[in-house]
Amino acid sequence: MAADVETLSMEQQQELMAKYDRESAFRRLRGPMARVVAVLAIIWSLLQLYTAAMGVFPPTLQRAPHLGFALVLVYLLYPLKRKDRSNKIRWYDYLLALLSAMVASYHVIFYEPLTMRAGAYTRMDLIISMLGVVLVLEAVRRVVGWVLLTLAVIFLLYGHFGYLVPGFMGHRGFTFTRILTHSFLSTEGIFGVPIAVSSTFIFLFMIFATFLRKTGIGDWLTSLAVSVTGHYSGGPAKAAVIASALQGTVSGSSVANVVGTGSVTIPLMKSIGYRKEFAGAVEAAASTGGQLMPPIMGAAAFIMTEFTGFPYIKIAAAAAIPAILYFTGVFLMVHLEAKRTGLKGIPKSDLPRASELLKKKWYLLLPIVGIVYFLTSGQTAMKAAFYGIILTLIVSLFSKDTRMSFPEFLEALEEGARSAVPVAVACATAGILVGIVTLTGVGLKVATGIVSLSHGNIYLTMFFTMIASLILGMGVPTTANYIIQATIAAPALVSVGVPVIAAHLFVFYFGILADVTPPVALAAFAASGISGAEPIKTGFNATRLAFAAYLVPYIFATAPVLVLVNVTGIEIVKALITAFIGMIGLAGGLSGYLLGPVKWWERVVLIIGGVMLVDPGTMTDIIGIILVGLMFASVRFRNAKIKKQADYISQ
């Protein structure tokens, strides 16, 4: 890499994460309490690894300790007020941590009596349920923010006061006793599907991602991407796209991915002449898209299997073509921007050689290859993650640069657990919402309402669902956002004829896109913190780069060939080829450059032709080919004419 490019230090990365990612705004403890937190986190990780190796406990016995560890760590790590930078644990935080341990232990200690009572709950059950719900709500406020907390409170109140709600949304109402015990003591609320997923494979993939980072495998992947593309026109930006796709599929956080890879790639992009707004936008768009990329999709693929009932391999396969189109769009926009502005790559002499990187450390690819193999060979997601962790540890031993000492191994276990805390708390809170949905039947009511509001029109239904997903995504983590939308909005799409798998991918896509959609656009804001650009400008640039993700879900929802529903091999090949040509047309129209500058009317025609080509219909493909082909010829003819005139003048 270019020697004169400065990257962010670890301290600067932490400050940036804390500024733009609420989940990273935790106390930096010192002394005895830091060791206590470390021990708790390590024990939690070891417990999860034990169940991965030996088999999970019965549902409540698996999920209650998982939530207990998460809540205790929240109150020890996250202050009452986000602006509190004292790094001191207050007396009430110790009390809340103790209560968290107590309510989680209640499920373990009284496991058999609770199972036998099965609904005939005692006064103590009610008190524990009330404490448990309050502790979860306060934890999510500290870690995630007010949006998810407000949603949970509204749902709880709706469960009780439903009889006051007019129209089709009304219901007979339930007592607070029923609501609280249903939320905390049953396996349909806090301890339902969301926390079940968190307590099994999501946690393990968090550890896997941490081990990739701690052993330097993540940095090696970034270096490999830079070495392969860095010397081409706009090379560092192309490297950012590739590296973020590789790392983002494991990471469940767009902001974390931006800071991790962007601390290297954004300074590189600026060093060759990219505008700082564009450099930040490239990283934000690519890092956000990483969660759309199989095989792991930021662990969302495994949550989707629980909600749809489809096997993992079907989810990953269905997500593949839309993800490829997304990154193709970003890659093309980067390339055309470089051509339009005349940007060159980094001299080869300043770059690491890909052949040398592969020759010396090719084995570092084995954990990624291995986890894909395990996932596709019939292993459970939890086993695949466990084997991936073991494989990462093994390959790290081959080199002094990647080898971890025992203290570093323990540190990785601690960091993995700490990264899982926000996900566990968000899943627990999402469980409250899902519990109220099952108790009141509001999911079907909302789906009916959306369809009624759109008069059964599939495009209006998709539009309303998109808006809801984007709004939720602005304040709710991806995992919780998907769970809520899968429960409430996806059924509306299914009811108007969208295939189940396409409906779930639709809400997932737009929930993720909130990270690059102004006015919030957290991933773009984090990238602007590295690039020094204005956050809003970075956000709008990122939105333009991520154009494919706003378009493709509408297409695969109405033409599910792109998600491999009722499709043949020939249709897949045809859809891929025409969609790729369509992405070229779209990128040319949006960037204003294709072989040369493009006039405004040519841009309009290119965009129309591109959209038609991405849509896999035969007639739309024919029209799209004609439109894009004509514009391609028009630009080429004009360039040839200009060149001929320039040659004539020079003579």
Secondary structure, 3 states (H helix, E strand, C coil): CCCCCCCCCHHHHHHHHHHHCHHHCCCCCCCHHHHHHHHHHHHHHHHHHHHHHHCCCCHHHHHHHHHHHHHHHHHHHCCCCCCCCCCCCCHHHHHHHHHHHHHHHHHHHCHHHHHHHCCCCCHHHHHHHHHHHHHHHHHHHHHCCHHHHHHHHHHHHHHHHHHHCCHHHCCCCCCHHHHHHHHHCCCCCCCCHHHHHHHHHHHHHHHHHHHHHHCCHHHHHHHHHHHHHCCCCCHHHHHHHHHHHHHHCCCCCHHHHHHHHHHHHHHHHHHCCCCHHHHHHHHHHHHHHHHHCCCCHHHHHHHHHHHHCCCHHHHHHHHHHHHHHHHHHHHHHHHHHHHHHCCCCCCHHHCCCHHHHHHHHHHHHHHHHHHHHHHHCCCCHHHHHHHHHHHHHHHHCCCCCCCCCHHHHHHHHHHHHHHHHHHHHHHHHHHHHHHHHHHHCHHHHHHHHHHHHCCCCHHHHHHHHHHHHHHHHCCCCHHHHHHHHHHHCHHHHHHCCCCHHHHHHHHHHHHHHCCCCCCCCHHHHHHHHHHCCCHHHHHHHHHHHCHHHHHHHHHHHHCHHHHCCCCCHHHHHHHHHHHHHHHHHHHHHHHCECCCECCHHHHHHHHHHHHHHHCCCHHHHHHHHHHHHHHHHHHHHHHHHHHHHHHHHHC
